[in-house]
Amino acid sequence: MRVTQPAVLVGNYDWSEAQLPKAEYEARIKSVLEKLAGSGVAGLVVYGNKVDNAALAYLTNFTPKIESGIALVAKDGKVRIHGAGSPQMMVNAKRLTWVEDVRPLRDLAKNIGEWAEEAAPGPLGVWATEAMPTDLMPRLQAGLGERKLVDLNATLDPLLREKSPSAQRLVRGACVMLGAASTSLRAAFRAGATAREAAVAAEKSASEKGAQDVRALVSLSKGGTPTAIDYPQSGKLDPLLAYIAVRHAGYWAEGSLTLASAPGATLARTEEALKAMLTKVKAGATTAEIKQAAQEKLQGLEIHPAAAMPVNGIGLSLVEREADPQGVTRLEEGRIYTLRAGVRKPESDNALLSAMIEAKAGQAEILWSSLA
């Protein structure tokens, strides 16, 4: 689910050897270079910005807190980073990564061109996530002259979808923070808090657990679709629909909840739909099978737009880019997914629920669920 992006990232994004050791990144760089072997590219440009930085974080842990950043990966595995900010700000920028060579980002094409002059002749590969401006590639190409740029997203994106034991551990940590946030949201609702107060309680709980980033969306009207809080206060909303996203060491966990003092048939049917989906999830299960299980419980009810994509991969991005343009087609062992079920009714008797699971042979493991 795409959520409102803060203007400045304020959480603790410093790299920690204890949390994700340098050896993990060295193994990732090795995997990238193996993917590029025989491609003829002379080096790799990895782009990210504060909105979406999955590829950049995957190789360097570097998350641009303002504007954008790039990592330049040579064929011998050496890495250079250019980040937005003055030379004096690079002292703090270096804390975000294990990479020692961190420099200011002045002119993107010029910075890449100067680095490319040190590399062997040949095209440069580019790896970027969906938040890259559409005009960036043409601007870079214009600044690099005869040095061609090759889009390597399709080649390298599978590495983001795979989850090493370290990555799985970090997602589990994010799920613990999500659990704390959702528990606080429920407690605030039961205590009669307003929608805004409940969202703030959720954000505070996740932050106290050490989350880098917490985004809580809540209804602005009874049963309304969760959205960013843009008002100073509100009354209590019942039912209250909410969405919480939590980031931990670069990895995301997310959840949708529906809270009601007197749960009705709509919420009960949605709960049954999510339960049915959970009985189908395992490595090899198809999205079509999972969706069908939900639809059998929701016959006659309109699917909520926020649940139109019933399954998506999650990790360094809230929504991972899939090989198939239509999204996830089949669950892969070891990957982590969000499942969503939701109903929309004209009288605002709406419901949204979700779960996070790790696909395994035989039966998936539930990492977090709004049913709990």
Kinemage of the C-alpha trace (Angstrom):
@kinemage 1
@onewidth
@group {chain A} dominant
@subgroup {mainchain}
@vectorlist {calphas} color= white
{ca met a 1} P 0.000 0.000 0.000
{ca arg a 2} L 1.444 3.380 -0.978
{ca val a 3} L 1.433 5.779 1.963
{ca thr a 4} L 2.142 9.453 2.503
{ca gln a 5} L 5.890 10.128 2.561
{ca pro a 6} L 7.253 12.523 5.207
{ca ala a 7} L 9.213 15.556 4.000
{ca val a 8} L 12.273 14.575 6.043
{ca leu a 9} L 13.208 11.160 7.443
{ca val a 10} L 13.984 11.661 11.129
{ca gly a 11} L 14.432 8.110 12.429
{ca asn a 12} L 17.727 6.391 13.207
{ca tyr a 13} L 19.050 5.078 9.897
{ca asp a 14} L 22.674 4.665 11.048
{ca trp a 15} L 24.310 1.446 9.912
{ca ser a 16} L 24.963 -1.079 12.694
{ca glu a 17} L 27.444 -3.912 12.255
{ca ala a 18} L 25.592 -5.841 14.962
{ca gln a 19} L 22.264 -5.451 13.198
{ca leu a 20} L 23.368 -6.217 9.643
{ca pro a 21} L 27.097 -7.027 9.324
{ca lys a 22} L 29.354 -5.827 6.544
{ca ala a 23} L 29.788 -9.434 5.431
{ca glu a 24} L 26.088 -9.491 4.441
{ca tyr a 25} L 26.601 -6.520 2.139
{ca glu a 26} L 29.767 -7.995 0.684
{ca ala a 27} L 27.804 -11.154 -0.157
{ca arg a 28} L 25.099 -9.038 -1.799
{ca ile a 29} L 27.647 -7.188 -3.926
{ca lys a 30} L 29.111 -10.522 -4.950
{ca ser a 31} L 25.639 -11.694 -6.018
{ca val a 32} L 25.159 -8.536 -8.084
{ca leu a 33} L 28.523 -8.934 -9.808
{ca glu a 34} L 27.706 -12.560 -10.598
{ca lys a 35} L 24.440 -11.417 -12.199
{ca leu a 36} L 26.391 -8.909 -14.307
{ca ala a 37} L 29.101 -11.325 -15.389
{ca gly a 38} L 29.228 -11.482 -19.169
{ca ser a 39} L 26.888 -8.516 -19.616
{ca gly a 40} L 29.659 -6.204 -20.772
{ca val a 41} L 28.751 -3.385 -18.373
{ca ala a 42} L 31.707 -1.451 -16.981
{ca gly a 43} L 30.035 -0.509 -13.699
{ca leu a 44} L 26.704 -0.162 -11.931
{ca val a 45} L 24.832 2.999 -10.908
{ca val a 46} L 22.355 2.375 -8.069
{ca tyr a 47} L 19.797 5.142 -7.535
{ca gly a 48} L 17.518 5.824 -4.575
{ca asn a 49} L 15.694 8.703 -2.915
{ca lys a 50} L 13.855 9.235 0.350
{ca val a 51} L 10.623 7.878 -1.159
{ca asp a 52} L 12.009 4.590 -2.454
{ca asn a 53} L 15.536 3.365 -1.869
{ca ala a 54} L 15.313 -0.424 -1.816
{ca ala a 55} L 18.199 -1.145 -4.208
{ca leu a 56} L 20.434 1.467 -2.591
{ca ala a 57} L 19.695 0.183 0.918
{ca tyr a 58} L 20.162 -3.425 -0.211
{ca leu a 59} L 23.795 -2.838 -1.207
{ca thr a 60} L 24.870 -0.032 1.136
{ca asn a 61} L 22.285 0.545 3.912
{ca phe a 62} L 22.334 4.166 2.733
{ca thr a 63} L 18.911 5.826 2.900
{ca pro a 64} L 18.863 9.420 1.625
{ca lys a 65} L 17.141 11.506 4.285
{ca ile a 66} L 16.826 14.412 1.867
{ca glu a 67} L 16.467 14.295 -1.898
{ca ser a 68} L 18.398 11.431 -3.531
{ca gly a 69} L 21.628 9.439 -3.536
{ca ile a 70} L 23.580 7.040 -5.717
{ca ala a 71} L 25.994 4.189 -5.181
{ca leu a 72} L 28.591 3.513 -7.864
{ca val a 73} L 29.735 -0.096 -7.947
{ca ala a 74} L 32.891 -0.953 -9.896
{ca lys a 75} L 33.538 -4.363 -11.454
{ca asp a 76} L 36.076 -5.098 -8.707
{ca gly a 77} L 33.393 -4.560 -6.044
{ca lys a 78} L 34.561 -1.157 -4.823
{ca val a 79} L 31.694 1.156 -3.904
{ca arg a 80} L 31.390 4.949 -3.863
{ca ile a 81} L 28.352 6.867 -2.603
{ca his a 82} L 27.204 10.364 -3.512
{ca gly a 83} L 24.552 11.837 -1.216
{ca ala a 84} L 22.698 15.135 -1.161
{ca gly a 85} L 24.189 17.766 1.125
{ca ser a 86} L 27.272 19.869 1.689
{ca pro a 87} L 30.766 18.430 2.255
{ca gln a 88} L 30.298 19.131 5.969
{ca met a 89} L 27.138 16.984 5.992
{ca met a 90} L 29.046 13.955 4.694
{ca val a 91} L 30.294 13.296 8.237
{ca asn a 92} L 26.742 12.399 9.205
{ca ala a 93} L 26.043 10.729 5.862
{ca lys a 94} L 28.889 8.272 6.480
{ca arg a 95} L 27.088 7.035 9.578
{ca leu a 96} L 24.307 5.688 7.350
{ca thr a 97} L 26.489 3.137 5.573
{ca trp a 98} L 29.413 0.739 5.793
{ca val a 99} L 30.879 2.333 2.656
{ca glu a 100} L 33.879 4.528 3.463
{ca asp a 101} L 33.911 6.619 0.274
{ca val a 102} L 30.941 9.006 0.670
{ca arg a 103} L 30.907 12.281 -1.277
{ca pro a 104} L 28.478 15.157 -1.926
{ca leu a 105} L 26.063 14.813 -4.837
{ca arg a 106} L 26.495 17.960 -6.895
{ca asp a 107} L 25.741 17.138 -10.523
{ca leu a 108} L 24.460 13.597 -10.992
{ca ala a 109} L 25.646 13.120 -14.578
{ca lys a 110} L 28.984 14.770 -13.857
{ca asn a 111} L 29.584 12.683 -10.719
{ca ile a 112} L 28.815 9.481 -12.624
{ca gly a 113} L 30.882 10.573 -15.620
{ca glu a 114} L 33.960 11.318 -13.533
{ca trp a 115} L 33.678 7.933 -11.855
{ca ala a 116} L 33.119 6.182 -15.184
{ca glu a 117} L 36.378 7.594 -16.536
{ca glu a 118} L 38.171 5.405 -13.986
{ca ala a 119} L 36.324 2.306 -15.209
{ca ala a 120} L 36.916 0.205 -18.294
{ca pro a 121} L 35.174 1.217 -21.543
{ca gly a 122} L 31.626 0.020 -22.007
{ca pro a 123} L 28.046 0.783 -20.972
{ca leu a 124} L 26.987 1.467 -17.396
{ca gly a 125} L 24.202 -0.473 -15.760
{ca val a 126} L 21.484 1.364 -13.813
{ca trp a 127} L 19.484 -0.166 -10.965
{ca ala a 128} L 16.716 1.925 -9.492
{ca thr a 129} L 13.328 1.452 -7.883
{ca glu a 130} L 10.052 2.917 -9.125
{ca ala a 131} L 10.499 6.310 -7.478
{ca met a 132} L 13.243 7.312 -9.923
{ca pro a 133} L 12.063 10.368 -11.905
{ca thr a 134} L 11.041 9.393 -15.423
{ca asp a 135} L 13.324 12.012 -16.953
{ca leu a 136} L 16.414 10.916 -15.018
{ca met a 137} L 17.721 8.347 -17.496
{ca pro a 138} L 17.525 10.780 -20.455
{ca arg a 139} L 19.251 13.498 -18.415
{ca leu a 140} L 22.022 11.122 -17.398
{ca gln a 141} L 22.442 9.867 -20.936
{ca ala a 142} L 22.719 13.441 -22.216
{ca gly a 143} L 25.431 14.179 -19.666
{ca leu a 144} L 27.422 11.029 -20.386
{ca gly a 145} L 27.730 11.379 -24.140
{ca glu a 146} L 28.790 8.126 -25.806
{ca arg a 147} L 28.744 6.160 -22.546
{ca lys a 148} L 25.496 4.179 -22.809
{ca leu a 149} L 23.183 3.403 -19.907
{ca val a 150} L 21.501 0.004 -19.567
{ca asp a 151} L 18.407 -0.560 -17.396
{ca leu a 152} L 19.150 -3.617 -15.234
{ca asn a 153} L 16.050 -3.576 -13.015
{ca ala a 154} L 14.664 -6.804 -14.456
{ca thr a 155} L 18.024 -8.530 -13.987
{ca leu a 156} L 18.678 -7.380 -10.418
{ca asp a 157} L 15.209 -6.997 -8.846
{ca pro a 158} L 15.009 -10.736 -8.015
{ca leu a 159} L 17.784 -10.127 -5.468
{ca leu a 160} L 15.491 -7.723 -3.593
{ca arg a 161} L 12.686 -10.263 -3.524
{ca glu a 162} L 14.878 -12.989 -2.029
{ca lys a 163} L 15.197 -12.893 1.766
{ca ser a 164} L 18.373 -14.038 3.469
{ca pro a 165} L 18.167 -15.226 7.097
{ca ser a 166} L 19.354 -11.748 8.154
{ca ala a 167} L 16.631 -10.059 6.106
{ca gln a 168} L 13.968 -12.408 7.496
{ca arg a 169} L 15.139 -11.605 11.018
{ca leu a 170} L 14.819 -7.872 10.398
{ca val a 171} L 11.312 -8.215 8.949
{ca arg a 172} L 10.339 -10.207 12.018
{ca gly a 173} L 11.679 -7.360 14.141
{ca ala a 174} L 9.523 -4.936 12.178
{ca cys a 175} L 6.527 -7.204 12.814
{ca val a 176} L 7.172 -7.028 16.567
{ca met a 177} L 7.065 -3.231 16.302
{ca leu a 178} L 3.902 -3.456 14.213
{ca gly a 179} L 2.393 -5.654 16.891
{ca ala a 180} L 3.166 -3.085 19.586
{ca ala a 181} L 1.667 -0.314 17.459
{ca ser a 182} L -1.520 -2.238 16.681
{ca thr a 183} L -1.955 -3.203 20.342
{ca ser a 184} L -1.727 0.465 21.353
{ca leu a 185} L -4.171 1.441 18.617
{ca arg a 186} L -6.704 -1.100 19.879
{ca ala a 187} L -6.233 0.000 23.506
{ca ala a 188} L -6.716 3.660 22.612
{ca phe a 189} L -9.870 2.852 20.647
{ca arg a 190} L -11.335 0.854 23.530
{ca ala a 191} L -10.529 3.715 25.916
{ca gly a 192} L -12.611 6.110 23.819
{ca ala a 193} L -9.756 7.958 22.120
{ca thr a 194} L -10.272 9.975 18.972
{ca ala a 195} L -8.965 8.635 15.670
{ca arg a 196} L -6.018 11.023 15.834
{ca glu a 197} L -5.178 10.052 19.418
{ca ala a 198} L -5.296 6.371 18.497
{ca ala a 199} L -2.945 6.913 15.551
{ca val a 200} L -0.502 8.892 17.692
{ca ala a 201} L -0.537 6.128 20.317
{ca ala a 202} L 0.310 3.580 17.610
{ca glu a 203} L 3.179 5.666 16.246
{ca lys a 204} L 4.563 6.282 19.727
{ca ser a 205} L 4.605 2.563 20.580
{ca ala a 206} L 6.503 1.597 17.430
{ca ser a 207} L 8.971 4.455 17.901
{ca glu a 208} L 9.640 3.379 21.476
{ca lys a 209} L 10.449 -0.102 20.132
{ca gly a 210} L 13.125 1.436 17.884
{ca ala a 211} L 11.339 1.821 14.548
{ca gln a 212} L 13.069 4.010 11.968
{ca asp a 213} L 9.827 5.128 10.389
{ca val a 214} L 6.196 4.770 11.448
{ca arg a 215} L 3.201 5.803 9.338
{ca ala a 216} L -0.266 5.512 10.797
{ca leu a 217} L -3.297 6.261 8.625
{ca val a 218} L -6.816 6.379 10.040
{ca ser a 219} L -10.371 7.062 8.901
{ca leu a 220} L -11.389 10.688 8.554
{ca ser a 221} L -15.045 9.663 8.736
{ca lys a 222} L -16.988 6.678 10.063
{ca gly a 223} L -15.751 3.635 8.168
{ca gly a 224} L -13.710 5.801 5.813
{ca thr a 225} L -10.580 4.660 3.978
{ca pro a 226} L -7.447 5.189 6.104
{ca thr a 227} L -5.597 8.326 5.125
{ca ala a 228} L -2.949 10.678 6.496
{ca ile a 229} L -3.869 12.767 9.533
{ca asp a 230} L -4.200 16.330 8.302
{ca tyr a 231} L -6.427 17.825 10.964
{ca pro a 232} L -5.738 18.892 14.576
{ca gln a 233} L -8.369 16.744 16.249
{ca ser a 234} L -11.496 14.655 15.671
{ca gly a 235} L -14.170 12.797 17.486
{ca lys a 236} L -14.210 9.061 18.053
{ca leu a 237} L -14.990 7.105 14.897
{ca asp a 238} L -16.735 3.738 15.152
{ca pro a 239} L -15.942 1.722 13.119
{ca leu a 240} L -12.376 2.954 12.745
{ca leu a 241} L -10.269 1.736 9.833
{ca ala a 242} L -6.514 2.061 10.243
{ca tyr a 243} L -3.290 1.246 8.434
{ca ile a 244} L 0.152 1.101 10.073
{ca ala a 245} L 3.520 0.782 8.321
{ca val a 246} L 6.706 0.299 10.333
{ca arg a 247} L 10.301 0.282 9.075
{ca his a 248} L 13.110 -1.469 10.940
{ca ala a 249} L 16.713 -1.474 9.666
{ca gly a 250} L 15.380 -0.754 6.186
{ca tyr a 251} L 12.723 -3.493 6.203
{ca trp a 252} L 8.977 -2.853 6.308
{ca ala a 253} L 6.025 -4.440 8.058
{ca glu a 254} L 2.461 -3.234 7.499
{ca gly a 255} L -1.033 -3.967 8.677
{ca ser a 256} L -4.657 -2.941 8.170
{ca leu a 257} L -7.173 -3.066 11.020
{ca thr a 258} L -10.877 -2.456 11.531
{ca leu a 259} L -12.013 -1.605 15.056
{ca ala a 260} L -15.658 -1.538 16.082
{ca ser a 261} L -17.355 -1.497 19.479
{ca ala a 262} L -20.174 -3.621 18.040
{ca pro a 263} L -18.731 -5.676 15.147
{ca gly a 264} L -21.294 -6.309 12.447
{ca ala a 265} L -21.784 -8.762 9.608
{ca thr a 266} L -19.446 -6.924 7.242
{ca leu a 267} L -16.470 -7.206 9.582
{ca ala a 268} L -17.349 -10.829 10.388
{ca arg a 269} L -17.419 -11.720 6.671
{ca thr a 270} L -14.082 -9.984 6.131
{ca glu a 271} L -12.568 -11.904 9.023
{ca glu a 272} L -13.782 -15.137 7.479
{ca ala a 273} L -12.257 -14.105 4.158
{ca leu a 274} L -8.830 -13.456 5.674
{ca lys a 275} L -8.988 -16.739 7.599
{ca ala a 276} L -9.781 -18.552 4.358
{ca met a 277} L -6.842 -16.879 2.631
{ca leu a 278} L -4.512 -17.953 5.421
{ca thr a 279} L -5.511 -21.593 4.944
{ca lys a 280} L -4.272 -21.419 1.342
{ca val a 281} L -0.908 -19.694 1.788
{ca lys a 282} L 2.203 -21.805 1.336
{ca ala a 283} L 5.131 -21.926 -1.047
{ca gly a 284} L 3.755 -22.621 -4.511
{ca ala a 285} L 0.222 -21.372 -3.848
{ca thr a 286} L -1.115 -19.022 -6.511
{ca thr a 287} L -2.606 -15.600 -5.948
{ca ala a 288} L -5.636 -16.763 -7.914
{ca glu a 289} L -6.247 -19.561 -5.393
{ca ile a 290} L -5.854 -17.204 -2.444
{ca lys a 291} L -8.171 -14.620 -4.005
{ca gln a 292} L -10.773 -17.252 -4.775
{ca ala a 293} L -10.780 -18.389 -1.143
{ca ala a 294} L -11.596 -14.831 -0.056
{ca gln a 295} L -14.256 -14.331 -2.709
{ca glu a 296} L -16.106 -17.456 -1.602
{ca lys a 297} L -16.606 -15.789 1.791
{ca leu a 298} L -17.390 -12.352 0.350
{ca gln a 299} L -19.874 -13.269 -2.365
{ca gly a 300} L -22.174 -10.339 -3.079
{ca leu a 301} L -19.965 -7.785 -1.321
{ca glu a 302} L -17.902 -5.131 -3.081
{ca ile a 303} L -14.149 -5.495 -2.612
{ca his a 304} L -12.586 -2.465 -0.937
{ca pro a 305} L -10.163 -0.644 -3.288
{ca ala a 306} L -7.418 -0.902 -0.645
{ca ala a 307} L -7.726 -4.704 -0.896
{ca ala a 308} L -7.823 -4.862 -4.694
{ca met a 309} L -4.304 -6.318 -4.613
{ca pro a 310} L -4.836 -9.269 -2.245
{ca val a 311} L -1.151 -10.309 -2.152
{ca asn a 312} L 2.042 -8.306 -2.458
{ca gly a 313} L 5.669 -8.908 -1.593
{ca ile a 314} L 7.161 -6.699 1.113
{ca gly a 315} L 10.708 -6.080 2.312
{ca leu a 316} L 12.949 -3.100 1.578
{ca ser a 317} L 9.917 -1.708 -0.275
{ca leu a 318} L 6.326 -1.674 0.927
{ca val a 319} L 5.347 -3.124 -2.445
{ca glu a 320} L 8.073 -5.121 -4.152
{ca arg a 321} L 8.330 -5.031 -7.922
{ca glu a 322} L 7.462 -8.418 -9.407
{ca ala a 323} L 8.640 -10.172 -12.551
{ca asp a 324} L 5.024 -10.204 -13.765
{ca pro a 325} L 3.587 -6.688 -14.336
{ca gln a 326} L 0.307 -7.889 -12.808
{ca gly a 327} L 2.012 -8.532 -9.467
{ca val a 328} L 2.535 -11.683 -7.422
{ca thr a 329} L 1.342 -14.763 -9.290
{ca arg a 330} L 2.721 -17.546 -7.069
{ca leu a 331} L 4.165 -17.555 -3.535
{ca glu a 332} L 7.882 -18.335 -3.389
{ca glu a 333} L 9.483 -20.103 -0.454
{ca gly a 334} L 11.310 -17.759 1.900
{ca arg a 335} L 9.636 -14.604 0.621
{ca ile a 336} L 7.439 -12.449 2.851
{ca tyr a 337} L 4.022 -11.214 1.757
{ca thr a 338} L 1.112 -9.063 2.858
{ca leu a 339} L -2.393 -10.522 2.482
{ca arg a 340} L -5.397 -8.162 2.389
{ca ala a 341} L -9.148 -8.653 2.655
{ca gly a 342} L -11.622 -5.788 2.575
{ca val a 343} L -15.224 -4.801 1.887
{ca arg a 344} L -16.808 -1.460 0.978
{ca lys a 345} L -20.514 -0.698 1.493
{ca pro a 346} L -22.396 2.509 0.670
{ca glu a 347} L -23.445 3.044 4.280
{ca ser a 348} L -19.777 3.185 5.388
{ca asp a 349} L -20.018 -0.230 7.024
{ca asn a 350} L -16.568 -0.998 5.645
{ca ala a 351} L -13.811 -3.344 6.764
{ca leu a 352} L -10.112 -3.828 6.039
{ca leu a 353} L -7.934 -6.580 7.502
{ca ser a 354} L -4.519 -7.980 6.659
{ca ala a 355} L -1.753 -10.359 7.657
{ca met a 356} L 1.968 -10.741 7.017
{ca ile a 357} L 3.245 -14.209 6.242
{ca glu a 358} L 6.446 -15.986 5.290
{ca ala a 359} L 5.863 -18.571 2.571
{ca lys a 360} L 7.092 -22.031 3.535
{ca ala a 361} L 6.554 -25.518 2.217
{ca gly a 362} L 3.382 -27.061 3.616
{ca gln a 363} L 2.058 -24.000 5.432
{ca ala a 364} L 3.058 -20.350 5.681
{ca glu a 365} L 4.134 -18.818 8.987
{ca ile a 366} L 1.995 -15.915 10.164
{ca leu a 367} L 4.270 -13.066 11.265
{ca trp a 368} L 1.469 -10.630 12.118
{ca ser a 369} L -2.291 -10.630 11.684
{ca ser a 370} L -5.103 -8.208 12.429
{ca leu a 371} L -7.130 -11.255 13.472
{ca ala a 372} L -4.969 -11.689 16.585
